[in-house]
Amino acid sequence: MASPGFYRQQAKKRGLTELGFEPLTQQLIMHYSRVLQETERRAEQLKGKIDDQYLENMKAGLKRWVDGGERGYLTWGVFRFRKA
């Protein structure tokens, strides 16, 4: 994963012309929020199957993804490029 600027730079180096970028950050936020909700909902089912510390670290990481998307630190989307 990298910034949109990185992908633009790499595409330009390879002779691609950007046709557009469709920002879909809300989907990133929704996805990781949902994974976190399911992980928390299934906490009892996961006991003894997944190490408690691993699970806590996973939930903390998921929260960071959601927070990063909500604060504008993370962007997710789809680029369209054309070979020049």
PDB file of N, CA, C and O in Angstrom:
ATOM      1  N   MET A   1       0.837  -1.177   0.000  1.00  0.00           N
ATOM      2  CA  MET A   1       0.000   0.000   0.000  1.00  0.00           C
ATOM      3  C   MET A   1       0.876   1.232   0.000  1.00  0.00           C
ATOM      4  O   MET A   1       1.948   1.275   0.603  1.00  0.00           O
ATOM      5  N   ALA A   2       0.377   2.226  -0.698  1.00  0.00           N
ATOM      6  CA  ALA A   2       1.110   3.483  -0.789  1.00  0.00           C
ATOM      7  C   ALA A   2       0.111   4.615  -1.004  1.00  0.00           C
ATOM      8  O   ALA A   2      -1.093   4.392  -1.125  1.00  0.00           O
ATOM      9  N   SER A   3       0.635   5.818  -1.047  1.00  0.00           N
ATOM     10  CA  SER A   3      -0.218   6.986  -1.253  1.00  0.00           C
ATOM     11  C   SER A   3      -0.639   7.086  -2.715  1.00  0.00           C
ATOM     12  O   SER A   3       0.020   6.537  -3.598  1.00  0.00           O
ATOM     13  N   PRO A   4      -1.744   7.793  -2.965  1.00  0.00           N
ATOM     14  CA  PRO A   4      -2.128   8.015  -4.368  1.00  0.00           C
ATOM     15  C   PRO A   4      -0.998   8.685  -5.160  1.00  0.00           C
ATOM     16  O   PRO A   4      -0.797   8.377  -6.335  1.00  0.00           O
ATOM     17  N   GLY A   5      -0.271   9.587  -4.526  1.00  0.00           N
ATOM     18  CA  GLY A   5       0.845  10.240  -5.204  1.00  0.00           C
ATOM     19  C   GLY A   5       1.901   9.254  -5.670  1.00  0.00           C
ATOM     20  O   GLY A   5       2.451   9.398  -6.762  1.00  0.00           O
ATOM     21  N   PHE A   6       2.186   8.251  -4.847  1.00  0.00           N
ATOM     22  CA  PHE A   6       3.157   7.225  -5.216  1.00  0.00           C
ATOM     23  C   PHE A   6       2.695   6.473  -6.463  1.00  0.00           C
ATOM     24  O   PHE A   6       3.472   6.259  -7.394  1.00  0.00           O
ATOM     25  N   TYR A   7       1.414   6.072  -6.471  1.00  0.00           N
ATOM     26  CA  TYR A   7       0.890   5.337  -7.627  1.00  0.00           C
ATOM     27  C   TYR A   7       0.905   6.208  -8.879  1.00  0.00           C
ATOM     28  O   TYR A   7       1.205   5.725  -9.971  1.00  0.00           O
ATOM     29  N   ARG A   8       0.585   7.480  -8.725  1.00  0.00           N
ATOM     30  CA  ARG A   8       0.633   8.386  -9.883  1.00  0.00           C
ATOM     31  C   ARG A   8       2.059   8.484 -10.427  1.00  0.00           C
ATOM     32  O   ARG A   8       2.280   8.430 -11.637  1.00  0.00           O
ATOM     33  N   GLN A   9       3.004   8.625  -9.529  1.00  0.00           N
ATOM     34  CA  GLN A   9       4.416   8.738  -9.927  1.00  0.00           C
ATOM     35  C   GLN A   9       4.879   7.469 -10.647  1.00  0.00           C
ATOM     36  O   GLN A   9       5.529   7.547 -11.689  1.00  0.00           O
ATOM     37  N   GLN A  10       4.550   6.323 -10.100  1.00  0.00           N
ATOM     38  CA  GLN A  10       4.965   5.060 -10.699  1.00  0.00           C
ATOM     39  C   GLN A  10       4.309   4.842 -12.062  1.00  0.00           C
ATOM     40  O   GLN A  10       4.943   4.351 -12.996  1.00  0.00           O
ATOM     41  N   ALA A  11       3.036   5.212 -12.162  1.00  0.00           N
ATOM     42  CA  ALA A  11       2.330   5.062 -13.439  1.00  0.00           C
ATOM     43  C   ALA A  11       2.961   5.963 -14.502  1.00  0.00           C
ATOM     44  O   ALA A  11       3.162   5.544 -15.642  1.00  0.00           O
ATOM     45  N   LYS A  12       3.266   7.190 -14.122  1.00  0.00           N
ATOM     46  CA  LYS A  12       3.881   8.136 -15.070  1.00  0.00           C
ATOM     47  C   LYS A  12       5.220   7.611 -15.562  1.00  0.00           C
ATOM     48  O   LYS A  12       5.527   7.705 -16.751  1.00  0.00           O
ATOM     49  N   LYS A  13       6.029   7.054 -14.645  1.00  0.00           N
ATOM     50  CA  LYS A  13       7.326   6.479 -15.013  1.00  0.00           C
ATOM     51  C   LYS A  13       7.176   5.375 -16.056  1.00  0.00           C
ATOM     52  O   LYS A  13       8.075   5.142 -16.864  1.00  0.00           O
ATOM     53  N   ARG A  14       6.040   4.707 -16.027  1.00  0.00           N
ATOM     54  CA  ARG A  14       5.805   3.577 -16.928  1.00  0.00           C
ATOM     55  C   ARG A  14       4.989   3.965 -18.153  1.00  0.00           C
ATOM     56  O   ARG A  14       4.516   3.107 -18.899  1.00  0.00           O
ATOM     57  N   GLY A  15       4.833   5.257 -18.346  1.00  0.00           N
ATOM     58  CA  GLY A  15       4.164   5.729 -19.552  1.00  0.00           C
ATOM     59  C   GLY A  15       2.652   5.668 -19.524  1.00  0.00           C
ATOM     60  O   GLY A  15       2.011   5.631 -20.575  1.00  0.00           O
ATOM     61  N   LEU A  16       2.078   5.656 -18.340  1.00  0.00           N
ATOM     62  CA  LEU A  16       0.622   5.613 -18.228  1.00  0.00           C
ATOM     63  C   LEU A  16       0.069   7.012 -17.990  1.00  0.00           C
ATOM     64  O   LEU A  16       0.695   7.841 -17.329  1.00  0.00           O
ATOM     65  N   THR A  17      -1.098   7.254 -18.535  1.00  0.00           N
ATOM     66  CA  THR A  17      -1.806   8.514 -18.329  1.00  0.00           C
ATOM     67  C   THR A  17      -2.992   8.248 -17.416  1.00  0.00           C
ATOM     68  O   THR A  17      -3.765   7.317 -17.643  1.00  0.00           O
ATOM     69  N   GLU A  18      -3.130   9.062 -16.392  1.00  0.00           N
ATOM     70  CA  GLU A  18      -4.247   8.881 -15.471  1.00  0.00           C
ATOM     71  C   GLU A  18      -5.539   9.357 -16.122  1.00  0.00           C
ATOM     72  O   GLU A  18      -5.623  10.472 -16.637  1.00  0.00           O
ATOM     73  N   LEU A  19      -6.540   8.486 -16.085  1.00  0.00           N
ATOM     74  CA  LEU A  19      -7.861   8.827 -16.601  1.00  0.00           C
ATOM     75  C   LEU A  19      -8.805   9.241 -15.485  1.00  0.00           C
ATOM     76  O   LEU A  19      -9.818   9.897 -15.726  1.00  0.00           O
ATOM     77  N   GLY A  20      -8.467   8.854 -14.272  1.00  0.00           N
ATOM     78  CA  GLY A  20      -9.321   9.230 -13.151  1.00  0.00           C
ATOM     79  C   GLY A  20      -9.008   8.431 -11.911  1.00  0.00           C
ATOM     80  O   GLY A  20      -8.329   7.405 -11.958  1.00  0.00           O
ATOM     81  N   PHE A  21      -9.512   8.919 -10.814  1.00  0.00           N
ATOM     82  CA  PHE A  21      -9.391   8.252  -9.522  1.00  0.00           C
ATOM     83  C   PHE A  21     -10.752   8.346  -8.855  1.00  0.00           C
ATOM     84  O   PHE A  21     -11.298   9.436  -8.689  1.00  0.00           O
ATOM     85  N   GLU A  22     -11.292   7.202  -8.477  1.00  0.00           N
ATOM     86  CA  GLU A  22     -12.571   7.168  -7.786  1.00  0.00           C
ATOM     87  C   GLU A  22     -12.316   6.913  -6.304  1.00  0.00           C
ATOM     88  O   GLU A  22     -11.988   5.790  -5.922  1.00  0.00           O
ATOM     89  N   PRO A  23     -12.461   7.937  -5.464  1.00  0.00           N
ATOM     90  CA  PRO A  23     -12.209   7.743  -4.033  1.00  0.00           C
ATOM     91  C   PRO A  23     -13.317   6.895  -3.401  1.00  0.00           C
ATOM     92  O   PRO A  23     -14.506   7.157  -3.580  1.00  0.00           O
ATOM     93  N   LEU A  24     -12.898   5.898  -2.674  1.00  0.00           N
ATOM     94  CA  LEU A  24     -13.844   4.982  -2.029  1.00  0.00           C
ATOM     95  C   LEU A  24     -13.496   4.781  -0.558  1.00  0.00           C
ATOM     96  O   LEU A  24     -13.692   3.695  -0.012  1.00  0.00           O
ATOM     97  N   THR A  25     -12.988   5.815   0.072  1.00  0.00           N
ATOM     98  CA  THR A  25     -12.546   5.704   1.459  1.00  0.00           C
ATOM     99  C   THR A  25     -13.679   5.272   2.378  1.00  0.00           C
ATOM    100  O   THR A  25     -13.444   4.556   3.352  1.00  0.00           O
ATOM    101  N   GLN A  26     -14.913   5.698   2.082  1.00  0.00           N
ATOM    102  CA  GLN A  26     -16.043   5.285   2.922  1.00  0.00           C
ATOM    103  C   GLN A  26     -16.178   3.769   2.956  1.00  0.00           C
ATOM    104  O   GLN A  26     -16.585   3.202   3.970  1.00  0.00           O
ATOM    105  N   GLN A  27     -15.838   3.114   1.853  1.00  0.00           N
ATOM    106  CA  GLN A  27     -15.895   1.648   1.841  1.00  0.00           C
ATOM    107  C   GLN A  27     -14.823   1.050   2.738  1.00  0.00           C
ATOM    108  O   GLN A  27     -15.057   0.037   3.397  1.00  0.00           O
ATOM    109  N   LEU A  28     -13.643   1.674   2.768  1.00  0.00           N
ATOM    110  CA  LEU A  28     -12.579   1.228   3.669  1.00  0.00           C
ATOM    111  C   LEU A  28     -13.062   1.317   5.116  1.00  0.00           C
ATOM    112  O   LEU A  28     -12.909   0.375   5.894  1.00  0.00           O
ATOM    113  N   ILE A  29     -13.644   2.460   5.461  1.00  0.00           N
ATOM    114  CA  ILE A  29     -14.144   2.671   6.822  1.00  0.00           C
ATOM    115  C   ILE A  29     -15.229   1.647   7.147  1.00  0.00           C
ATOM    116  O   ILE A  29     -15.218   1.044   8.220  1.00  0.00           O
ATOM    117  N   MET A  30     -16.157   1.454   6.227  1.00  0.00           N
ATOM    118  CA  MET A  30     -17.253   0.505   6.442  1.00  0.00           C
ATOM    119  C   MET A  30     -16.718  -0.919   6.606  1.00  0.00           C
ATOM    120  O   MET A  30     -17.147  -1.650   7.499  1.00  0.00           O
ATOM    121  N   HIS A  31     -15.782  -1.307   5.742  1.00  0.00           N
ATOM    122  CA  HIS A  31     -15.245  -2.671   5.791  1.00  0.00           C
ATOM    123  C   HIS A  31     -14.571  -2.963   7.130  1.00  0.00           C
ATOM    124  O   HIS A  31     -14.897  -3.944   7.798  1.00  0.00           O
ATOM    125  N   TYR A  32     -13.629  -2.102   7.514  1.00  0.00           N
ATOM    126  CA  TYR A  32     -12.891  -2.373   8.745  1.00  0.00           C
ATOM    127  C   TYR A  32     -13.758  -2.205   9.988  1.00  0.00           C
ATOM    128  O   TYR A  32     -13.523  -2.871  10.995  1.00  0.00           O
ATOM    129  N   SER A  33     -14.757  -1.325   9.934  1.00  0.00           N
ATOM    130  CA  SER A  33     -15.710  -1.210  11.041  1.00  0.00           C
ATOM    131  C   SER A  33     -16.483  -2.507  11.196  1.00  0.00           C
ATOM    132  O   SER A  33     -16.701  -2.988  12.308  1.00  0.00           O
ATOM    133  N   ARG A  34     -16.892  -3.060  10.074  1.00  0.00           N
ATOM    134  CA  ARG A  34     -17.676  -4.299  10.080  1.00  0.00           C
ATOM    135  C   ARG A  34     -16.854  -5.491  10.573  1.00  0.00           C
ATOM    136  O   ARG A  34     -17.343  -6.315  11.345  1.00  0.00           O
ATOM    137  N   VAL A  35     -15.608  -5.573  10.121  1.00  0.00           N
ATOM    138  CA  VAL A  35     -14.730  -6.655  10.591  1.00  0.00           C
ATOM    139  C   VAL A  35     -14.542  -6.537  12.102  1.00  0.00           C
ATOM    140  O   VAL A  35     -14.563  -7.543  12.811  1.00  0.00           O
ATOM    141  N   LEU A  36     -14.361  -5.319  12.594  1.00  0.00           N
ATOM    142  CA  LEU A  36     -14.214  -5.101  14.038  1.00  0.00           C
ATOM    143  C   LEU A  36     -15.486  -5.507  14.778  1.00  0.00           C
ATOM    144  O   LEU A  36     -15.413  -6.182  15.805  1.00  0.00           O
ATOM    145  N   GLN A  37     -16.638  -5.108  14.272  1.00  0.00           N
ATOM    146  CA  GLN A  37     -17.911  -5.475  14.909  1.00  0.00           C
ATOM    147  C   GLN A  37     -18.070  -6.993  14.993  1.00  0.00           C
ATOM    148  O   GLN A  37     -18.461  -7.521  16.033  1.00  0.00           O
ATOM    149  N   GLU A  38     -17.771  -7.687  13.906  1.00  0.00           N
ATOM    150  CA  GLU A  38     -17.906  -9.149  13.883  1.00  0.00           C
ATOM    151  C   GLU A  38     -16.914  -9.799  14.840  1.00  0.00           C
ATOM    152  O   GLU A  38     -17.241 -10.767  15.526  1.00  0.00           O
ATOM    153  N   THR A  39     -15.712  -9.261  14.877  1.00  0.00           N
ATOM    154  CA  THR A  39     -14.694  -9.808  15.779  1.00  0.00           C
ATOM    155  C   THR A  39     -15.152  -9.654  17.228  1.00  0.00           C
ATOM    156  O   THR A  39     -15.017 -10.580  18.028  1.00  0.00           O
ATOM    157  N   GLU A  40     -15.688  -8.492  17.558  1.00  0.00           N
ATOM    158  CA  GLU A  40     -16.181  -8.271  18.922  1.00  0.00           C
ATOM    159  C   GLU A  40     -17.417  -9.119  19.206  1.00  0.00           C
ATOM    160  O   GLU A  40     -17.558  -9.657  20.305  1.00  0.00           O
ATOM    161  N   ARG A  41     -18.304  -9.244  18.236  1.00  0.00           N
ATOM    162  CA  ARG A  41     -19.530 -10.038  18.412  1.00  0.00           C
ATOM    163  C   ARG A  41     -19.216 -11.514  18.664  1.00  0.00           C
ATOM    164  O   ARG A  41     -19.916 -12.196  19.413  1.00  0.00           O
ATOM    165  N   ARG A  42     -18.158 -11.986  18.026  1.00  0.00           N
ATOM    166  CA  ARG A  42     -17.815 -13.407  18.130  1.00  0.00           C
ATOM    167  C   ARG A  42     -16.722 -13.685  19.166  1.00  0.00           C
ATOM    168  O   ARG A  42     -16.099 -14.747  19.144  1.00  0.00           O
ATOM    169  N   ALA A  43     -16.498 -12.756  20.048  1.00  0.00           N
ATOM    170  CA  ALA A  43     -15.418 -12.886  21.036  1.00  0.00           C
ATOM    171  C   ALA A  43     -15.490 -14.213  21.810  1.00  0.00           C
ATOM    172  O   ALA A  43     -14.468 -14.874  21.997  1.00  0.00           O
ATOM    173  N   GLU A  44     -16.667 -14.595  22.249  1.00  0.00           N
ATOM    174  CA  GLU A  44     -16.806 -15.841  23.015  1.00  0.00           C
ATOM    175  C   GLU A  44     -16.486 -17.058  22.160  1.00  0.00           C
ATOM    176  O   GLU A  44     -15.868 -18.005  22.646  1.00  0.00           O
ATOM    177  N   GLN A  45     -16.892 -17.050  20.906  1.00  0.00           N
ATOM    178  CA  GLN A  45     -16.611 -18.158  19.992  1.00  0.00           C
ATOM    179  C   GLN A  45     -15.113 -18.290  19.740  1.00  0.00           C
ATOM    180  O   GLN A  45     -14.604 -19.391  19.528  1.00  0.00           O
ATOM    181  N   LEU A  46     -14.423 -17.174  19.766  1.00  0.00           N
ATOM    182  CA  LEU A  46     -12.995 -17.169  19.435  1.00  0.00           C
ATOM    183  C   LEU A  46     -12.103 -17.546  20.619  1.00  0.00           C
ATOM    184  O   LEU A  46     -10.940 -17.905  20.435  1.00  0.00           O
ATOM    185  N   LYS A  47     -12.650 -17.462  21.831  1.00  0.00           N
ATOM    186  CA  LYS A  47     -11.856 -17.805  23.014  1.00  0.00           C
ATOM    187  C   LYS A  47     -11.339 -19.232  22.903  1.00  0.00           C
ATOM    188  O   LYS A  47     -12.088 -20.160  22.598  1.00  0.00           O
ATOM    189  N   GLY A  48     -10.058 -19.385  23.155  1.00  0.00           N
ATOM    190  CA  GLY A  48      -9.427 -20.688  23.093  1.00  0.00           C
ATOM    191  C   GLY A  48      -9.003 -21.097  21.688  1.00  0.00           C
ATOM    192  O   GLY A  48      -8.252 -22.059  21.522  1.00  0.00           O
ATOM    193  N   LYS A  49      -9.475 -20.379  20.684  1.00  0.00           N
ATOM    194  CA  LYS A  49      -9.100 -20.674  19.308  1.00  0.00           C
ATOM    195  C   LYS A  49      -8.064 -19.688  18.790  1.00  0.00           C
ATOM    196  O   LYS A  49      -7.229 -20.018  17.948  1.00  0.00           O
ATOM    197  N   ILE A  50      -8.138 -18.479  19.313  1.00  0.00           N
ATOM    198  CA  ILE A  50      -7.194 -17.423  18.935  1.00  0.00           C
ATOM    199  C   ILE A  50      -6.620 -16.859  20.226  1.00  0.00           C
ATOM    200  O   ILE A  50      -7.355 -16.597  21.178  1.00  0.00           O
ATOM    201  N   ASP A  51      -5.331 -16.678  20.255  1.00  0.00           N
ATOM    202  CA  ASP A  51      -4.665 -16.129  21.427  1.00  0.00           C
ATOM    203  C   ASP A  51      -5.290 -14.783  21.805  1.00  0.00           C
ATOM    204  O   ASP A  51      -5.522 -13.940  20.939  1.00  0.00           O
ATOM    205  N   ASP A  52      -5.560 -14.584  23.101  1.00  0.00           N
ATOM    206  CA  ASP A  52      -6.201 -13.352  23.563  1.00  0.00           C
ATOM    207  C   ASP A  52      -5.425 -12.102  23.161  1.00  0.00           C
ATOM    208  O   ASP A  52      -6.021 -11.115  22.732  1.00  0.00           O
ATOM    209  N   GLN A  53      -4.107 -12.137  23.294  1.00  0.00           N
ATOM    210  CA  GLN A  53      -3.294 -10.973  22.949  1.00  0.00           C
ATOM    211  C   GLN A  53      -3.345 -10.686  21.449  1.00  0.00           C
ATOM    212  O   GLN A  53      -3.396  -9.529  21.035  1.00  0.00           O
ATOM    213  N   TYR A  54      -3.330 -11.733  20.650  1.00  0.00           N
ATOM    214  CA  TYR A  54      -3.448 -11.560  19.202  1.00  0.00           C
ATOM    215  C   TYR A  54      -4.770 -10.875  18.864  1.00  0.00           C
ATOM    216  O   TYR A  54      -4.810  -9.947  18.055  1.00  0.00           O
ATOM    217  N   LEU A  55      -5.839 -11.336  19.485  1.00  0.00           N
ATOM    218  CA  LEU A  55      -7.164 -10.782  19.242  1.00  0.00           C
ATOM    219  C   LEU A  55      -7.230  -9.306  19.653  1.00  0.00           C
ATOM    220  O   LEU A  55      -7.801  -8.487  18.933  1.00  0.00           O
ATOM    221  N   GLU A  56      -6.656  -8.973  20.792  1.00  0.00           N
ATOM    222  CA  GLU A  56      -6.642  -7.574  21.241  1.00  0.00           C
ATOM    223  C   GLU A  56      -5.838  -6.705  20.283  1.00  0.00           C
ATOM    224  O   GLU A  56      -6.238  -5.587  19.961  1.00  0.00           O
ATOM    225  N   ASN A  57      -4.705  -7.224  19.832  1.00  0.00           N
ATOM    226  CA  ASN A  57      -3.897  -6.472  18.859  1.00  0.00           C
ATOM    227  C   ASN A  57      -4.652  -6.278  17.549  1.00  0.00           C
ATOM    228  O   ASN A  57      -4.581  -5.216  16.931  1.00  0.00           O
ATOM    229  N   MET A  58      -5.371  -7.312  17.135  1.00  0.00           N
ATOM    230  CA  MET A  58      -6.145  -7.229  15.902  1.00  0.00           C
ATOM    231  C   MET A  58      -7.227  -6.154  16.025  1.00  0.00           C
ATOM    232  O   MET A  58      -7.402  -5.340  15.119  1.00  0.00           O
ATOM    233  N   LYS A  59      -7.944  -6.154  17.136  1.00  0.00           N
ATOM    234  CA  LYS A  59      -8.999  -5.152  17.333  1.00  0.00           C
ATOM    235  C   LYS A  59      -8.413  -3.740  17.378  1.00  0.00           C
ATOM    236  O   LYS A  59      -8.999  -2.809  16.827  1.00  0.00           O
ATOM    237  N   ALA A  60      -7.277  -3.581  18.019  1.00  0.00           N
ATOM    238  CA  ALA A  60      -6.630  -2.264  18.071  1.00  0.00           C
ATOM    239  C   ALA A  60      -6.222  -1.826  16.667  1.00  0.00           C
ATOM    240  O   ALA A  60      -6.385  -0.658  16.313  1.00  0.00           O
ATOM    241  N   GLY A  61      -5.698  -2.741  15.872  1.00  0.00           N
ATOM    242  CA  GLY A  61      -5.305  -2.429  14.501  1.00  0.00           C
ATOM    243  C   GLY A  61      -6.505  -2.054  13.639  1.00  0.00           C
ATOM    244  O   GLY A  61      -6.436  -1.110  12.852  1.00  0.00           O
ATOM    245  N   LEU A  62      -7.593  -2.785  13.785  1.00  0.00           N
ATOM    246  CA  LEU A  62      -8.806  -2.474  13.033  1.00  0.00           C
ATOM    247  C   LEU A  62      -9.325  -1.086  13.392  1.00  0.00           C
ATOM    248  O   LEU A  62      -9.768  -0.335  12.523  1.00  0.00           O
ATOM    249  N   LYS A  63      -9.266  -0.752  14.681  1.00  0.00           N
ATOM    250  CA  LYS A  63      -9.699   0.581  15.120  1.00  0.00           C
ATOM    251  C   LYS A  63      -8.832   1.664  14.479  1.00  0.00           C
ATOM    252  O   LYS A  63      -9.333   2.726  14.106  1.00  0.00           O
ATOM    253  N   ARG A  64      -7.539   1.396  14.351  1.00  0.00           N
ATOM    254  CA  ARG A  64      -6.647   2.377  13.719  1.00  0.00           C
ATOM    255  C   ARG A  64      -6.995   2.582  12.243  1.00  0.00           C
ATOM    256  O   ARG A  64      -6.945   3.708  11.747  1.00  0.00           O
ATOM    257  N   TRP A  65      -7.345   1.505  11.540  1.00  0.00           N
ATOM    258  CA  TRP A  65      -7.755   1.634  10.134  1.00  0.00           C
ATOM    259  C   TRP A  65      -9.007   2.506  10.029  1.00  0.00           C
ATOM    260  O   TRP A  65      -9.072   3.401   9.187  1.00  0.00           O
ATOM    261  N   VAL A  66      -9.989   2.247  10.874  1.00  0.00           N
ATOM    262  CA  VAL A  66     -11.228   3.022  10.854  1.00  0.00           C
ATOM    263  C   VAL A  66     -10.931   4.483  11.183  1.00  0.00           C
ATOM    264  O   VAL A  66     -11.382   5.390  10.483  1.00  0.00           O
ATOM    265  N   ASP A  67     -10.176   4.702  12.243  1.00  0.00           N
ATOM    266  CA  ASP A  67      -9.835   6.061  12.663  1.00  0.00           C
ATOM    267  C   ASP A  67      -9.056   6.798  11.565  1.00  0.00           C
ATOM    268  O   ASP A  67      -9.327   7.965  11.281  1.00  0.00           O
ATOM    269  N   GLY A  68      -8.098   6.115  10.962  1.00  0.00           N
ATOM    270  CA  GLY A  68      -7.309   6.717   9.896  1.00  0.00           C
ATOM    271  C   GLY A  68      -8.162   7.130   8.710  1.00  0.00           C
ATOM    272  O   GLY A  68      -7.938   8.186   8.118  1.00  0.00           O
ATOM    273  N   GLY A  69      -9.135   6.308   8.360  1.00  0.00           N
ATOM    274  CA  GLY A  69     -10.041   6.652   7.272  1.00  0.00           C
ATOM    275  C   GLY A  69     -10.937   7.823   7.634  1.00  0.00           C
ATOM    276  O   GLY A  69     -11.149   8.726   6.825  1.00  0.00           O
ATOM    277  N   GLU A  70     -11.464   7.805   8.854  1.00  0.00           N
ATOM    278  CA  GLU A  70     -12.358   8.879   9.288  1.00  0.00           C
ATOM    279  C   GLU A  70     -11.636  10.223   9.404  1.00  0.00           C
ATOM    280  O   GLU A  70     -12.230  11.270   9.145  1.00  0.00           O
ATOM    281  N   ARG A  71     -10.376  10.198   9.788  1.00  0.00           N
ATOM    282  CA  ARG A  71      -9.608  11.441   9.949  1.00  0.00           C
ATOM    283  C   ARG A  71      -8.956  11.915   8.649  1.00  0.00           C
ATOM    284  O   ARG A  71      -8.343  12.982   8.607  1.00  0.00           O
ATOM    285  N   GLY A  72      -9.092  11.122   7.602  1.00  0.00           N
ATOM    286  CA  GLY A  72      -8.514  11.504   6.323  1.00  0.00           C
ATOM    287  C   GLY A  72      -7.047  11.144   6.170  1.00  0.00           C
ATOM    288  O   GLY A  72      -6.384  11.629   5.253  1.00  0.00           O
ATOM    289  N   TYR A  73      -6.528  10.298   7.058  1.00  0.00           N
ATOM    290  CA  TYR A  73      -5.133   9.867   6.968  1.00  0.00           C
ATOM    291  C   TYR A  73      -4.961   8.743   5.956  1.00  0.00           C
ATOM    292  O   TYR A  73      -3.867   8.547   5.428  1.00  0.00           O
ATOM    293  N   LEU A  74      -6.027   8.008   5.685  1.00  0.00           N
ATOM    294  CA  LEU A  74      -5.995   6.899   4.727  1.00  0.00           C
ATOM    295  C   LEU A  74      -6.965   7.194   3.598  1.00  0.00           C
ATOM    296  O   LEU A  74      -8.050   7.733   3.814  1.00  0.00           O
ATOM    297  N   THR A  75      -6.565   6.842   2.418  1.00  0.00           N
ATOM    298  CA  THR A  75      -7.426   6.969   1.248  1.00  0.00           C
ATOM    299  C   THR A  75      -7.427   5.631   0.544  1.00  0.00           C
ATOM    300  O   THR A  75      -6.402   4.956   0.459  1.00  0.00           O
ATOM    301  N   TRP A  76      -8.561   5.266   0.052  1.00  0.00           N
ATOM    302  CA  TRP A  76      -8.680   4.051  -0.739  1.00  0.00           C
ATOM    303  C   TRP A  76      -9.517   4.391  -1.942  1.00  0.00           C
ATOM    304  O   TRP A  76     -10.474   5.159  -1.842  1.00  0.00           O
ATOM    305  N   GLY A  77      -9.174   3.836  -3.058  1.00  0.00           N
ATOM    306  CA  GLY A  77      -9.949   4.110  -4.248  1.00  0.00           C
ATOM    307  C   GLY A  77      -9.436   3.314  -5.427  1.00  0.00           C
ATOM    308  O   GLY A  77      -8.574   2.446  -5.293  1.00  0.00           O
ATOM    309  N   VAL A  78      -9.989   3.633  -6.589  1.00  0.00           N
ATOM    310  CA  VAL A  78      -9.651   2.926  -7.813  1.00  0.00           C
ATOM    311  C   VAL A  78      -9.125   3.939  -8.829  1.00  0.00           C
ATOM    312  O   VAL A  78      -9.790   4.922  -9.158  1.00  0.00           O
ATOM    313  N   PHE A  79      -7.926   3.672  -9.308  1.00  0.00           N
ATOM    314  CA  PHE A  79      -7.335   4.476 -10.391  1.00  0.00           C
ATOM    315  C   PHE A  79      -7.703   3.862 -11.730  1.00  0.00           C
ATOM    316  O   PHE A  79      -7.911   2.654 -11.839  1.00  0.00           O
ATOM    317  N   ARG A  80      -7.778   4.699 -12.731  1.00  0.00           N
ATOM    318  CA  ARG A  80      -7.880   4.243 -14.113  1.00  0.00           C
ATOM    319  C   ARG A  80      -6.739   4.909 -14.863  1.00  0.00           C
ATOM    320  O   ARG A  80      -6.590   6.130 -14.832  1.00  0.00           O
ATOM    321  N   PHE A  81      -5.939   4.097 -15.537  1.00  0.00           N
ATOM    322  CA  PHE A  81      -4.811   4.584 -16.318  1.00  0.00           C
ATOM    323  C   PHE A  81      -4.906   4.047 -17.742  1.00  0.00           C
ATOM    324  O   PHE A  81      -5.562   3.040 -18.005  1.00  0.00           O
ATOM    325  N   ARG A  82      -4.242   4.739 -18.640  1.00  0.00           N
ATOM    326  CA  ARG A  82      -4.167   4.278 -20.025  1.00  0.00           C
ATOM    327  C   ARG A  82      -2.707   4.338 -20.455  1.00  0.00           C
ATOM    328  O   ARG A  82      -1.975   5.272 -20.129  1.00  0.00           O
ATOM    329  N   LYS A  83      -2.317   3.327 -21.184  1.00  0.00           N
ATOM    330  CA  LYS A  83      -0.968   3.305 -21.758  1.00  0.00           C
ATOM    331  C   LYS A  83      -0.916   4.369 -22.835  1.00  0.00           C
ATOM    332  O   LYS A  83      -1.727   4.369 -23.761  1.00  0.00           O
ATOM    333  N   ALA A  84       0.053   5.287 -22.709  1.00  0.00           N
ATOM    334  CA  ALA A  84       0.168   6.409 -23.666  1.00  0.00           C
ATOM    335  C   ALA A  84       0.671   5.938 -25.014  1.00  0.00           C
ATOM    336  O   ALA A  84       0.826   6.744 -25.932  1.00  0.00           O
TER     337      ALA A  84
END
